[in-house]
Every structure is written in structure tokens, then in C-alpha cells.
Amino acid sequence: MLTDEIELIDQHCHGIVAADLNRPEFEALLGEGRRGSFESALGLAVRRWCAPVLGLPAHAPAEEYLARRGELGWREVSARLLRAAEVSRWLVDTGFGFDPAFAELCGGEVAEIVRIESVAERVIAEYGLTAAVFDEIERALRDSARGAAGLKTIAAYRCGLDFPAHGVPPAASAVSGSRLTDPRVLSWLVGLAARISAETGLPLQFHTGFGDTDLRLRRADPLLLTDFLRATEDTGATVVLLHCWPFHRNAAYLANVFGHVHLDLGLTIPHVGHRASAVLAEALELAPFARLGYSSDGCGLAELHYLGARLWRRGLGQVLDEWIADDAITVADAEQLVAAVGAGNAARLYPGATPRFGHRPDSSDRPLR
């Protein structure tokens, strides 16, 4: 396949759990909302593709897989799977926290994606609801952005993507509790992040599409961002729509009609398992090839980081093999598409981030024994 040896930049992922896990703990991390199971497309993919990386036959039963995982230990398992993903650069959303073990084990460069809600909540916890709290949030967000790879918002979880337009901060009384949920505050915060994106060139990532039970899926449709995208189109801001399923066709439309909009399929790919090629084909119906990227959204389990890469390569390879067979694309054009979507587009979007947690790999990087 054309995709087997291509470079990947994972433009959005999270860290790993630095601990050995029992079966309930492991299965919980196989699903959004900690409700995963081996009895799923993702569970099948773990047994099919991850088992051989750990020295087991493909399709090893779940019990054997978990026993082997326990025998090797979380550190060796994570090193094998992360490095088998063959990702040259990992852009990590640190909103869940970050264990430095990831950078030690991943075999690639690691830079930070700053979650804007986490920064704001940290400032509110430190300074309280003073008259100057929004000035302090802006100062802290700008400080956090220095050296980062990009910014990210989870407004889809907190109030939905149909947030109102607010260019100025509301009264401090709009902030209540330690968790930001007020649409006026979140709208101002997202607007601030868009201005920082325009000024610095840092992309602003949006969670869109499915997630855990904290989310109302109908309010995570990226089409709800249409007015926001119109307002930011000529400002110099860059917007990246993450994950997107089941709205990936909607996201592809937005990337088609707005020149500053990019997308990936993120956590969709490992979760749909064997159907990854179908979802990728649907995204490619409208998405300009220069504005589609790769991410795994791997979180907690290194299996998810690995499967994101393995199934994405396999799925895109299947799509392009079909196009080549139908004479819809030349081999040369397919190679250019793969290189762009795998890493080239992300390298252009995230050019100058300072590696915060890791190092560039060299030939001595190998799974730990």
C-alpha cells in the first residue's frame, strides 16, 4: 500500500495512563464515557492489530491479550505500541494532565496543544471572581500559547457549538463554580483564542462530533459554527475541526467553502475499526486534500494511539487503491495526497512549536526491555 511507509504527524492526542490496568479499567478506556468493551469494533481492532505488536497471534482472545499486557507491564506495552505507530511528531492536548512517560516512550517529538478552558479555569481558581479576572485569563492564555503548537476548545461539551457571539467579556458574575459552562463566557474565550490564532498563526482546534455523555451530540455539529467561521474567515485565524463523526461530511463541506477551515477524523478511525476506509472515503468526497490531516485522539491507552495510525494508513490505502484501479487518480497524485494528508498539511499548519516534553528520535530509540 502507498500508505505503509508514510510519515505521520498526530495533530491531536492525549497522554497515557502510566499504570498497569485490570480488565474493567482497560475496557473502560476503550469507549467514550468510560463505557468501552472488547465486544465492539474497537475491541476487535485491538485483538487483530495490537496483539501482534505484543508478540501474540492476531485475534488473540481478550483474556490472553490482557495477560500478555500484564506480563510486559504498561511501560513496555506503551513503548512498543507508540513506536509502532511510526509518528514523527505528537501534538498533545494537556487538558487531562500529562505524564512525562509519554515523551520518554513515544519515539517522536512532542509539543503541546493548549486547552483554553483549562487555562481559564486555572486562573479563576487562583484569582477568584474579581473585576480583573478576564484580563488575567487573557494574559495567562497568551503566556500559555508561547511555544505551544496550537489551541483547543471543548465548547462543544460545555455549551454546544451554537454559542452566541460576544466580543467583550461579560460581567464576572457570569462565572459560577469551577467549571466554565456559561455560553457568554465561553463565546468570549473562543473569540479571544481566535484572535490569538490570527495574531500568532497557531491553529484553533474544536472538538466536534461524538464524545462522552457530557456532550449533547446535536449541539456538536460543526455546521453550528457557520456564523463563527464567516466572522473569522478574513482575520488570519485558522480553525481545525477534530473527529467530526457522524458529521464528517458536514465538516468536509465547511473545509470546502471556508479557506481557513481544516479537519481530521481523529478518534473516529480507531472506534469504527474495519470501517475506517468508508469514513475516510466520505470525508474525501468534499474535503480539499490540502485541508485534511491526521490525528488519533489517543487517550489513556497506547493501543488507541497505535490503532489510529494503523487503521488510518490501512483505510486510506484501501480508498486510494480503489481510485487507482478505477483510473480516478494516478499513482503519482495518490502519493502526493498521502504525503500531504499524513504529515505535510500538519507540518505547514504547526510549523514552529517548541518541543516541550520530548526530543527528536534517533536510531537508538527502541522499545524498552
ABEGO torsion letter per residue (X at the ends): XAAAABBBBBABBBBBBBBBBBAAAAAAAABBGGABBABBAAAAAAAAAAAAAAGBBBGBBAAAAAAAAAAAEAAAAAAAAAAAAGBABBBBBAAAEBBAAAAAAAGBBBBBBBBAAAAAAAAAAAAEBBAAAAAAAAAAAAAAABGBABBBBAAAAAAEAABBBBABBBBAAABBEABBABAAAAAAAAAAAAAAAAAAGBBBBBBBEBBBAABBAAAABAAAAAAAAAAAAAAGBBBBBBGGOAAAAAAAAAAAABAABBBBAEAAAAAAEAAAAAAAAAAAAABBAAABBBBAGBBGBAAAAAAAAAAAAAAAAAAAAAAAAAGABBAAAAAAAAAAAAAAAAAAABAABBBAABBBBBAABBBBX
